[in-house]
Amino acid sequence: MYRVSDTVRSTHNEDGAIVLDVRQGQMFNLNFVGSRILELLKSGSTESAIADEISREFDVSRDLAENDVREFLQTLKKCHLVEEHEPGVAV
């Protein structure tokens, strides 16, 4: 399971999001879908639940949503914007 890093701040609007990692001093721009994924992640949604929601909201196949969400989360992880942790384990 992923969670947004404690050092990440973001602002969302109808075009997407601006994300700031205060630890690294880096800013990132996300499109609307990326912004939505980040919002769902912040609310505690699992990768599978996010894929379901993206599939429904954007009217794409579940397989496509699942692949895109997985790739996006891996990219966020490489940029140190999200962290992987075990469910039920205090962080």
Phi and psi restraints in degrees (range 20) as a CNS / XPLOR table:
assign (resid 1 and name C) (resid 2 and name N)
       (resid 2 and name CA) (resid 2 and name C) 1.0 -106.9 20.0 2
assign (resid 2 and name N) (resid 2 and name CA)
       (resid 2 and name C) (resid 3 and name N) 1.0 153.7 20.0 2
assign (resid 2 and name C) (resid 3 and name N)
       (resid 3 and name CA) (resid 3 and name C) 1.0 -142.4 20.0 2
assign (resid 3 and name N) (resid 3 and name CA)
       (resid 3 and name C) (resid 4 and name N) 1.0 151.7 20.0 2
assign (resid 3 and name C) (resid 4 and name N)
       (resid 4 and name CA) (resid 4 and name C) 1.0 -70.7 20.0 2
assign (resid 4 and name N) (resid 4 and name CA)
       (resid 4 and name C) (resid 5 and name N) 1.0 134.3 20.0 2
assign (resid 4 and name C) (resid 5 and name N)
       (resid 5 and name CA) (resid 5 and name C) 1.0 -59.0 20.0 2
assign (resid 5 and name N) (resid 5 and name CA)
       (resid 5 and name C) (resid 6 and name N) 1.0 145.9 20.0 2
assign (resid 5 and name C) (resid 6 and name N)
       (resid 6 and name CA) (resid 6 and name C) 1.0 -64.2 20.0 2
assign (resid 6 and name N) (resid 6 and name CA)
       (resid 6 and name C) (resid 7 and name N) 1.0 -18.7 20.0 2
assign (resid 6 and name C) (resid 7 and name N)
       (resid 7 and name CA) (resid 7 and name C) 1.0 -92.7 20.0 2
assign (resid 7 and name N) (resid 7 and name CA)
       (resid 7 and name C) (resid 8 and name N) 1.0 6.9 20.0 2
assign (resid 7 and name C) (resid 8 and name N)
       (resid 8 and name CA) (resid 8 and name C) 1.0 -99.4 20.0 2
assign (resid 8 and name N) (resid 8 and name CA)
       (resid 8 and name C) (resid 9 and name N) 1.0 132.5 20.0 2
assign (resid 8 and name C) (resid 9 and name N)
       (resid 9 and name CA) (resid 9 and name C) 1.0 -122.3 20.0 2
assign (resid 9 and name N) (resid 9 and name CA)
       (resid 9 and name C) (resid 10 and name N) 1.0 144.3 20.0 2
assign (resid 9 and name C) (resid 10 and name N)
       (resid 10 and name CA) (resid 10 and name C) 1.0 -146.0 20.0 2
assign (resid 10 and name N) (resid 10 and name CA)
       (resid 10 and name C) (resid 11 and name N) 1.0 155.2 20.0 2
assign (resid 10 and name C) (resid 11 and name N)
       (resid 11 and name CA) (resid 11 and name C) 1.0 -131.9 20.0 2
assign (resid 11 and name N) (resid 11 and name CA)
       (resid 11 and name C) (resid 12 and name N) 1.0 135.9 20.0 2
assign (resid 11 and name C) (resid 12 and name N)
       (resid 12 and name CA) (resid 12 and name C) 1.0 -119.3 20.0 2
assign (resid 12 and name N) (resid 12 and name CA)
       (resid 12 and name C) (resid 13 and name N) 1.0 144.2 20.0 2
assign (resid 12 and name C) (resid 13 and name N)
       (resid 13 and name CA) (resid 13 and name C) 1.0 -145.8 20.0 2
assign (resid 13 and name N) (resid 13 and name CA)
       (resid 13 and name C) (resid 14 and name N) 1.0 -171.2 20.0 2
assign (resid 13 and name C) (resid 14 and name N)
       (resid 14 and name CA) (resid 14 and name C) 1.0 -67.1 20.0 2
assign (resid 14 and name N) (resid 14 and name CA)
       (resid 14 and name C) (resid 15 and name N) 1.0 -14.7 20.0 2
assign (resid 14 and name C) (resid 15 and name N)
       (resid 15 and name CA) (resid 15 and name C) 1.0 -95.9 20.0 2
assign (resid 15 and name N) (resid 15 and name CA)
       (resid 15 and name C) (resid 16 and name N) 1.0 -15.6 20.0 2
assign (resid 15 and name C) (resid 16 and name N)
       (resid 16 and name CA) (resid 16 and name C) 1.0 145.5 20.0 2
assign (resid 16 and name N) (resid 16 and name CA)
       (resid 16 and name C) (resid 17 and name N) 1.0 -136.4 20.0 2
assign (resid 16 and name C) (resid 17 and name N)
       (resid 17 and name CA) (resid 17 and name C) 1.0 -150.5 20.0 2
assign (resid 17 and name N) (resid 17 and name CA)
       (resid 17 and name C) (resid 18 and name N) 1.0 153.6 20.0 2
assign (resid 17 and name C) (resid 18 and name N)
       (resid 18 and name CA) (resid 18 and name C) 1.0 -110.5 20.0 2
assign (resid 18 and name N) (resid 18 and name CA)
       (resid 18 and name C) (resid 19 and name N) 1.0 128.2 20.0 2
assign (resid 18 and name C) (resid 19 and name N)
       (resid 19 and name CA) (resid 19 and name C) 1.0 -120.0 20.0 2
assign (resid 19 and name N) (resid 19 and name CA)
       (resid 19 and name C) (resid 20 and name N) 1.0 132.3 20.0 2
assign (resid 19 and name C) (resid 20 and name N)
       (resid 20 and name CA) (resid 20 and name C) 1.0 -119.6 20.0 2
assign (resid 20 and name N) (resid 20 and name CA)
       (resid 20 and name C) (resid 21 and name N) 1.0 127.6 20.0 2
assign (resid 20 and name C) (resid 21 and name N)
       (resid 21 and name CA) (resid 21 and name C) 1.0 -99.5 20.0 2
assign (resid 21 and name N) (resid 21 and name CA)
       (resid 21 and name C) (resid 22 and name N) 1.0 105.0 20.0 2
assign (resid 21 and name C) (resid 22 and name N)
       (resid 22 and name CA) (resid 22 and name C) 1.0 -67.3 20.0 2
assign (resid 22 and name N) (resid 22 and name CA)
       (resid 22 and name C) (resid 23 and name N) 1.0 -27.1 20.0 2
assign (resid 22 and name C) (resid 23 and name N)
       (resid 23 and name CA) (resid 23 and name C) 1.0 -68.2 20.0 2
assign (resid 23 and name N) (resid 23 and name CA)
       (resid 23 and name C) (resid 24 and name N) 1.0 -44.4 20.0 2
assign (resid 23 and name C) (resid 24 and name N)
       (resid 24 and name CA) (resid 24 and name C) 1.0 -90.1 20.0 2
assign (resid 24 and name N) (resid 24 and name CA)
       (resid 24 and name C) (resid 25 and name N) 1.0 -16.2 20.0 2
assign (resid 24 and name C) (resid 25 and name N)
       (resid 25 and name CA) (resid 25 and name C) 1.0 68.9 20.0 2
assign (resid 25 and name N) (resid 25 and name CA)
       (resid 25 and name C) (resid 26 and name N) 1.0 31.2 20.0 2
assign (resid 25 and name C) (resid 26 and name N)
       (resid 26 and name CA) (resid 26 and name C) 1.0 -115.1 20.0 2
assign (resid 26 and name N) (resid 26 and name CA)
       (resid 26 and name C) (resid 27 and name N) 1.0 146.0 20.0 2
assign (resid 26 and name C) (resid 27 and name N)
       (resid 27 and name CA) (resid 27 and name C) 1.0 -114.0 20.0 2
assign (resid 27 and name N) (resid 27 and name CA)
       (resid 27 and name C) (resid 28 and name N) 1.0 147.1 20.0 2
assign (resid 27 and name C) (resid 28 and name N)
       (resid 28 and name CA) (resid 28 and name C) 1.0 -133.1 20.0 2
assign (resid 28 and name N) (resid 28 and name CA)
       (resid 28 and name C) (resid 29 and name N) 1.0 145.5 20.0 2
assign (resid 28 and name C) (resid 29 and name N)
       (resid 29 and name CA) (resid 29 and name C) 1.0 -106.1 20.0 2
assign (resid 29 and name N) (resid 29 and name CA)
       (resid 29 and name C) (resid 30 and name N) 1.0 133.3 20.0 2
assign (resid 29 and name C) (resid 30 and name N)
       (resid 30 and name CA) (resid 30 and name C) 1.0 -117.5 20.0 2
assign (resid 30 and name N) (resid 30 and name CA)
       (resid 30 and name C) (resid 31 and name N) 1.0 143.0 20.0 2
assign (resid 30 and name C) (resid 31 and name N)
       (resid 31 and name CA) (resid 31 and name C) 1.0 -75.0 20.0 2
assign (resid 31 and name N) (resid 31 and name CA)
       (resid 31 and name C) (resid 32 and name N) 1.0 -177.9 20.0 2
assign (resid 31 and name C) (resid 32 and name N)
       (resid 32 and name CA) (resid 32 and name C) 1.0 -62.6 20.0 2
assign (resid 32 and name N) (resid 32 and name CA)
       (resid 32 and name C) (resid 33 and name N) 1.0 -39.9 20.0 2
assign (resid 32 and name C) (resid 33 and name N)
       (resid 33 and name CA) (resid 33 and name C) 1.0 -66.7 20.0 2
assign (resid 33 and name N) (resid 33 and name CA)
       (resid 33 and name C) (resid 34 and name N) 1.0 -45.0 20.0 2
assign (resid 33 and name C) (resid 34 and name N)
       (resid 34 and name CA) (resid 34 and name C) 1.0 -60.4 20.0 2
assign (resid 34 and name N) (resid 34 and name CA)
       (resid 34 and name C) (resid 35 and name N) 1.0 -40.0 20.0 2
assign (resid 34 and name C) (resid 35 and name N)
       (resid 35 and name CA) (resid 35 and name C) 1.0 -62.1 20.0 2
assign (resid 35 and name N) (resid 35 and name CA)
       (resid 35 and name C) (resid 36 and name N) 1.0 -42.4 20.0 2
assign (resid 35 and name C) (resid 36 and name N)
       (resid 36 and name CA) (resid 36 and name C) 1.0 -65.2 20.0 2
assign (resid 36 and name N) (resid 36 and name CA)
       (resid 36 and name C) (resid 37 and name N) 1.0 -42.1 20.0 2
assign (resid 36 and name C) (resid 37 and name N)
       (resid 37 and name CA) (resid 37 and name C) 1.0 -60.3 20.0 2
assign (resid 37 and name N) (resid 37 and name CA)
       (resid 37 and name C) (resid 38 and name N) 1.0 -44.7 20.0 2
assign (resid 37 and name C) (resid 38 and name N)
       (resid 38 and name CA) (resid 38 and name C) 1.0 -62.7 20.0 2
assign (resid 38 and name N) (resid 38 and name CA)
       (resid 38 and name C) (resid 39 and name N) 1.0 -41.6 20.0 2
assign (resid 38 and name C) (resid 39 and name N)
       (resid 39 and name CA) (resid 39 and name C) 1.0 -61.4 20.0 2
assign (resid 39 and name N) (resid 39 and name CA)
       (resid 39 and name C) (resid 40 and name N) 1.0 -43.9 20.0 2
assign (resid 39 and name C) (resid 40 and name N)
       (resid 40 and name CA) (resid 40 and name C) 1.0 -64.1 20.0 2
assign (resid 40 and name N) (resid 40 and name CA)
       (resid 40 and name C) (resid 41 and name N) 1.0 -38.8 20.0 2
assign (resid 40 and name C) (resid 41 and name N)
       (resid 41 and name CA) (resid 41 and name C) 1.0 -64.3 20.0 2
assign (resid 41 and name N) (resid 41 and name CA)
       (resid 41 and name C) (resid 42 and name N) 1.0 -42.8 20.0 2
assign (resid 41 and name C) (resid 42 and name N)
       (resid 42 and name CA) (resid 42 and name C) 1.0 -62.6 20.0 2
assign (resid 42 and name N) (resid 42 and name CA)
       (resid 42 and name C) (resid 43 and name N) 1.0 -31.0 20.0 2
assign (resid 42 and name C) (resid 43 and name N)
       (resid 43 and name CA) (resid 43 and name C) 1.0 -81.4 20.0 2
assign (resid 43 and name N) (resid 43 and name CA)
       (resid 43 and name C) (resid 44 and name N) 1.0 0.2 20.0 2
assign (resid 43 and name C) (resid 44 and name N)
       (resid 44 and name CA) (resid 44 and name C) 1.0 95.7 20.0 2
assign (resid 44 and name N) (resid 44 and name CA)
       (resid 44 and name C) (resid 45 and name N) 1.0 8.9 20.0 2
assign (resid 44 and name C) (resid 45 and name N)
       (resid 45 and name CA) (resid 45 and name C) 1.0 -68.5 20.0 2
assign (resid 45 and name N) (resid 45 and name CA)
       (resid 45 and name C) (resid 46 and name N) 1.0 145.2 20.0 2
assign (resid 45 and name C) (resid 46 and name N)
       (resid 46 and name CA) (resid 46 and name C) 1.0 -79.4 20.0 2
assign (resid 46 and name N) (resid 46 and name CA)
       (resid 46 and name C) (resid 47 and name N) 1.0 166.4 20.0 2
assign (resid 46 and name C) (resid 47 and name N)
       (resid 47 and name CA) (resid 47 and name C) 1.0 -57.3 20.0 2
assign (resid 47 and name N) (resid 47 and name CA)
       (resid 47 and name C) (resid 48 and name N) 1.0 -43.0 20.0 2
assign (resid 47 and name C) (resid 48 and name N)
       (resid 48 and name CA) (resid 48 and name C) 1.0 -64.6 20.0 2
assign (resid 48 and name N) (resid 48 and name CA)
       (resid 48 and name C) (resid 49 and name N) 1.0 -43.3 20.0 2
assign (resid 48 and name C) (resid 49 and name N)
       (resid 49 and name CA) (resid 49 and name C) 1.0 -65.6 20.0 2
assign (resid 49 and name N) (resid 49 and name CA)
       (resid 49 and name C) (resid 50 and name N) 1.0 -36.6 20.0 2
assign (resid 49 and name C) (resid 50 and name N)
       (resid 50 and name CA) (resid 50 and name C) 1.0 -64.3 20.0 2
assign (resid 50 and name N) (resid 50 and name CA)
       (resid 50 and name C) (resid 51 and name N) 1.0 -44.6 20.0 2
assign (resid 50 and name C) (resid 51 and name N)
       (resid 51 and name CA) (resid 51 and name C) 1.0 -60.9 20.0 2
assign (resid 51 and name N) (resid 51 and name CA)
       (resid 51 and name C) (resid 52 and name N) 1.0 -41.9 20.0 2
assign (resid 51 and name C) (resid 52 and name N)
       (resid 52 and name CA) (resid 52 and name C) 1.0 -59.3 20.0 2
assign (resid 52 and name N) (resid 52 and name CA)
       (resid 52 and name C) (resid 53 and name N) 1.0 -46.4 20.0 2
assign (resid 52 and name C) (resid 53 and name N)
       (resid 53 and name CA) (resid 53 and name C) 1.0 -66.8 20.0 2
assign (resid 53 and name N) (resid 53 and name CA)
       (resid 53 and name C) (resid 54 and name N) 1.0 -42.6 20.0 2
assign (resid 53 and name C) (resid 54 and name N)
       (resid 54 and name CA) (resid 54 and name C) 1.0 -64.0 20.0 2
assign (resid 54 and name N) (resid 54 and name CA)
       (resid 54 and name C) (resid 55 and name N) 1.0 -41.9 20.0 2
assign (resid 54 and name C) (resid 55 and name N)
       (resid 55 and name CA) (resid 55 and name C) 1.0 -58.2 20.0 2
assign (resid 55 and name N) (resid 55 and name CA)
       (resid 55 and name C) (resid 56 and name N) 1.0 -46.0 20.0 2
assign (resid 55 and name C) (resid 56 and name N)
       (resid 56 and name CA) (resid 56 and name C) 1.0 -69.3 20.0 2
assign (resid 56 and name N) (resid 56 and name CA)
       (resid 56 and name C) (resid 57 and name N) 1.0 -49.5 20.0 2
assign (resid 56 and name C) (resid 57 and name N)
       (resid 57 and name CA) (resid 57 and name C) 1.0 -66.2 20.0 2
assign (resid 57 and name N) (resid 57 and name CA)
       (resid 57 and name C) (resid 58 and name N) 1.0 -36.4 20.0 2
assign (resid 57 and name C) (resid 58 and name N)
       (resid 58 and name CA) (resid 58 and name C) 1.0 -107.9 20.0 2
assign (resid 58 and name N) (resid 58 and name CA)
       (resid 58 and name C) (resid 59 and name N) 1.0 7.8 20.0 2
assign (resid 58 and name C) (resid 59 and name N)
       (resid 59 and name CA) (resid 59 and name C) 1.0 51.8 20.0 2
assign (resid 59 and name N) (resid 59 and name CA)
       (resid 59 and name C) (resid 60 and name N) 1.0 52.9 20.0 2
assign (resid 59 and name C) (resid 60 and name N)
       (resid 60 and name CA) (resid 60 and name C) 1.0 -122.0 20.0 2
assign (resid 60 and name N) (resid 60 and name CA)
       (resid 60 and name C) (resid 61 and name N) 1.0 161.4 20.0 2
assign (resid 60 and name C) (resid 61 and name N)
       (resid 61 and name CA) (resid 61 and name C) 1.0 -62.5 20.0 2
assign (resid 61 and name N) (resid 61 and name CA)
       (resid 61 and name C) (resid 62 and name N) 1.0 152.4 20.0 2
assign (resid 61 and name C) (resid 62 and name N)
       (resid 62 and name CA) (resid 62 and name C) 1.0 -61.6 20.0 2
assign (resid 62 and name N) (resid 62 and name CA)
       (resid 62 and name C) (resid 63 and name N) 1.0 -39.4 20.0 2
assign (resid 62 and name C) (resid 63 and name N)
       (resid 63 and name CA) (resid 63 and name C) 1.0 -62.3 20.0 2
assign (resid 63 and name N) (resid 63 and name CA)
       (resid 63 and name C) (resid 64 and name N) 1.0 -44.7 20.0 2
assign (resid 63 and name C) (resid 64 and name N)
       (resid 64 and name CA) (resid 64 and name C) 1.0 -63.9 20.0 2
assign (resid 64 and name N) (resid 64 and name CA)
       (resid 64 and name C) (resid 65 and name N) 1.0 -44.7 20.0 2
assign (resid 64 and name C) (resid 65 and name N)
       (resid 65 and name CA) (resid 65 and name C) 1.0 -61.9 20.0 2
assign (resid 65 and name N) (resid 65 and name CA)
       (resid 65 and name C) (resid 66 and name N) 1.0 -43.4 20.0 2
assign (resid 65 and name C) (resid 66 and name N)
       (resid 66 and name CA) (resid 66 and name C) 1.0 -61.3 20.0 2
assign (resid 66 and name N) (resid 66 and name CA)
       (resid 66 and name C) (resid 67 and name N) 1.0 -45.3 20.0 2
assign (resid 66 and name C) (resid 67 and name N)
       (resid 67 and name CA) (resid 67 and name C) 1.0 -64.8 20.0 2
assign (resid 67 and name N) (resid 67 and name CA)
       (resid 67 and name C) (resid 68 and name N) 1.0 -45.1 20.0 2
assign (resid 67 and name C) (resid 68 and name N)
       (resid 68 and name CA) (resid 68 and name C) 1.0 -65.9 20.0 2
assign (resid 68 and name N) (resid 68 and name CA)
       (resid 68 and name C) (resid 69 and name N) 1.0 -41.3 20.0 2
assign (resid 68 and name C) (resid 69 and name N)
       (resid 69 and name CA) (resid 69 and name C) 1.0 -63.8 20.0 2
assign (resid 69 and name N) (resid 69 and name CA)
       (resid 69 and name C) (resid 70 and name N) 1.0 -44.3 20.0 2
assign (resid 69 and name C) (resid 70 and name N)
       (resid 70 and name CA) (resid 70 and name C) 1.0 -59.4 20.0 2
assign (resid 70 and name N) (resid 70 and name CA)
       (resid 70 and name C) (resid 71 and name N) 1.0 -47.6 20.0 2
assign (resid 70 and name C) (resid 71 and name N)
       (resid 71 and name CA) (resid 71 and name C) 1.0 -62.4 20.0 2
assign (resid 71 and name N) (resid 71 and name CA)
       (resid 71 and name C) (resid 72 and name N) 1.0 -42.9 20.0 2
assign (resid 71 and name C) (resid 72 and name N)
       (resid 72 and name CA) (resid 72 and name C) 1.0 -64.1 20.0 2
assign (resid 72 and name N) (resid 72 and name CA)
       (resid 72 and name C) (resid 73 and name N) 1.0 -44.1 20.0 2
assign (resid 72 and name C) (resid 73 and name N)
       (resid 73 and name CA) (resid 73 and name C) 1.0 -64.0 20.0 2
assign (resid 73 and name N) (resid 73 and name CA)
       (resid 73 and name C) (resid 74 and name N) 1.0 -36.4 20.0 2
assign (resid 73 and name C) (resid 74 and name N)
       (resid 74 and name CA) (resid 74 and name C) 1.0 -64.6 20.0 2
assign (resid 74 and name N) (resid 74 and name CA)
       (resid 74 and name C) (resid 75 and name N) 1.0 -39.5 20.0 2
assign (resid 74 and name C) (resid 75 and name N)
       (resid 75 and name CA) (resid 75 and name C) 1.0 -64.6 20.0 2
assign (resid 75 and name N) (resid 75 and name CA)
       (resid 75 and name C) (resid 76 and name N) 1.0 -44.5 20.0 2
assign (resid 75 and name C) (resid 76 and name N)
       (resid 76 and name CA) (resid 76 and name C) 1.0 -60.1 20.0 2
assign (resid 76 and name N) (resid 76 and name CA)
       (resid 76 and name C) (resid 77 and name N) 1.0 -39.0 20.0 2
assign (resid 76 and name C) (resid 77 and name N)
       (resid 77 and name CA) (resid 77 and name C) 1.0 -64.8 20.0 2
assign (resid 77 and name N) (resid 77 and name CA)
       (resid 77 and name C) (resid 78 and name N) 1.0 -43.9 20.0 2
assign (resid 77 and name C) (resid 78 and name N)
       (resid 78 and name CA) (resid 78 and name C) 1.0 -61.5 20.0 2
assign (resid 78 and name N) (resid 78 and name CA)
       (resid 78 and name C) (resid 79 and name N) 1.0 -32.6 20.0 2
assign (resid 78 and name C) (resid 79 and name N)
       (resid 79 and name CA) (resid 79 and name C) 1.0 -86.3 20.0 2
assign (resid 79 and name N) (resid 79 and name CA)
       (resid 79 and name C) (resid 80 and name N) 1.0 2.7 20.0 2
assign (resid 79 and name C) (resid 80 and name N)
       (resid 80 and name CA) (resid 80 and name C) 1.0 65.4 20.0 2
assign (resid 80 and name N) (resid 80 and name CA)
       (resid 80 and name C) (resid 81 and name N) 1.0 28.9 20.0 2
assign (resid 80 and name C) (resid 81 and name N)
       (resid 81 and name CA) (resid 81 and name C) 1.0 -91.8 20.0 2
assign (resid 81 and name N) (resid 81 and name CA)
       (resid 81 and name C) (resid 82 and name N) 1.0 -22.5 20.0 2
assign (resid 81 and name C) (resid 82 and name N)
       (resid 82 and name CA) (resid 82 and name C) 1.0 -129.9 20.0 2
assign (resid 82 and name N) (resid 82 and name CA)
       (resid 82 and name C) (resid 83 and name N) 1.0 158.7 20.0 2
assign (resid 82 and name C) (resid 83 and name N)
       (resid 83 and name CA) (resid 83 and name C) 1.0 -126.0 20.0 2
assign (resid 83 and name N) (resid 83 and name CA)
       (resid 83 and name C) (resid 84 and name N) 1.0 147.3 20.0 2
assign (resid 83 and name C) (resid 84 and name N)
       (resid 84 and name CA) (resid 84 and name C) 1.0 -94.0 20.0 2
assign (resid 84 and name N) (resid 84 and name CA)
       (resid 84 and name C) (resid 85 and name N) 1.0 136.0 20.0 2
assign (resid 84 and name C) (resid 85 and name N)
       (resid 85 and name CA) (resid 85 and name C) 1.0 -148.3 20.0 2
assign (resid 85 and name N) (resid 85 and name CA)
       (resid 85 and name C) (resid 86 and name N) 1.0 160.5 20.0 2
assign (resid 85 and name C) (resid 86 and name N)
       (resid 86 and name CA) (resid 86 and name C) 1.0 -78.7 20.0 2
assign (resid 86 and name N) (resid 86 and name CA)
       (resid 86 and name C) (resid 87 and name N) 1.0 135.4 20.0 2
assign (resid 86 and name C) (resid 87 and name N)
       (resid 87 and name CA) (resid 87 and name C) 1.0 -60.8 20.0 2
assign (resid 87 and name N) (resid 87 and name CA)
       (resid 87 and name C) (resid 88 and name N) 1.0 140.4 20.0 2
assign (resid 87 and name C) (resid 88 and name N)
       (resid 88 and name CA) (resid 88 and name C) 1.0 84.1 20.0 2
assign (resid 88 and name N) (resid 88 and name CA)
       (resid 88 and name C) (resid 89 and name N) 1.0 -4.9 20.0 2
assign (resid 88 and name C) (resid 89 and name N)
       (resid 89 and name CA) (resid 89 and name C) 1.0 -98.4 20.0 2
assign (resid 89 and name N) (resid 89 and name CA)
       (resid 89 and name C) (resid 90 and name N) 1.0 125.7 20.0 2
assign (resid 89 and name C) (resid 90 and name N)
       (resid 90 and name CA) (resid 90 and name C) 1.0 -65.3 20.0 2
assign (resid 90 and name N) (resid 90 and name CA)
       (resid 90 and name C) (resid 91 and name N) 1.0 139.3 20.0 2
